[in-house]
């Protein structure tokens, strides 16, 4: 499984995928607002979204797992 973690503390402002979606490497998964900047968090691999551990508006700390992806073969 591939995990997408928060690179910095901030707030989740948009989730672009849902559990069960097929995603491609570098596809935008969600947007994090930190220090008045919007940071796009892309998928590290192509695969299927297995779990989304956050919701829009939720504050997050650095290095928290946000999304879990099952890589495609």
C-alpha positions in Angstrom: 0.0 0.0 0.0 1.1 3.5 -0.7 0.4 6.3 1.8 0.1 10.0 1.1 1.2 12.0 4.1 0.9 15.6 5.0 4.1 17.4 4.1 3.3 20.3 6.5 0.6 21.1 9.1 -2.5 22.8 7.6 -6.1 22.3 6.7 -7.6 20.1 4.1 -9.6 22.4 1.8 -10.5 20.0 -1.1 -10.7 16.2 -1.6 -10.6 15.3 -5.3 -11.1 11.5 -5.1 -13.3 9.0 -3.4 -12.7 5.5 -2.0 -12.7 3.0 -4.9 -11.6 5.6 -7.5 -8.8 4.6 -9.9 -6.0 7.2 -9.9 -2.9 7.7 -12.0 0.5 8.6 -10.7 0.8 12.4 -10.1 -3.1 12.8 -10.2 -4.3 15.4 -7.6 -5.8 13.7 -4.6 -6.4 16.6 -2.3 -5.5 20.2 -1.6 -3.9 21.3 1.7 -3.9 25.0 2.8 -0.8 25.9 4.8 0.7 29.3 5.5 -1.9 30.9 3.2 -0.8 28.7 0.3 -2.7 25.9 -1.4 -0.6 22.8 -1.8 -1.7 20.1 -4.2 -1.0 16.6 -3.0 -0.6 14.1 -5.9 -0.7 10.3 -5.9 2.7 8.7 -5.7 1.5 5.7 -7.7 -1.2 4.5 -10.1 -3.8 2.4 -8.3 -7.1 2.3 -6.4 -8.0 4.6 -3.5 -8.5 2.3 -0.5 -9.0 4.8 2.3 -9.3 8.5 2.9 -8.4 9.3 6.5 -9.4 13.0 6.5 -12.3 15.2 5.6 -12.6 18.7 4.1 -12.0 21.4 6.6 -10.1 19.1 8.9 -6.8 20.4 10.4 -3.8 18.1 10.0 -0.3 17.9 11.4 2.9 17.1 9.5 3.5 13.5 8.5 -0.1 12.4 9.1 -1.4 9.7 6.7 -4.2 11.3 4.5 -4.9 8.7 1.8 -4.0 5.1 1.3 -3.7 3.7 -2.3 -3.4 0.1 -3.4 -0.9 0.2 -6.3 -2.0 -1.3 -9.6 0.1 -4.1 -11.0 
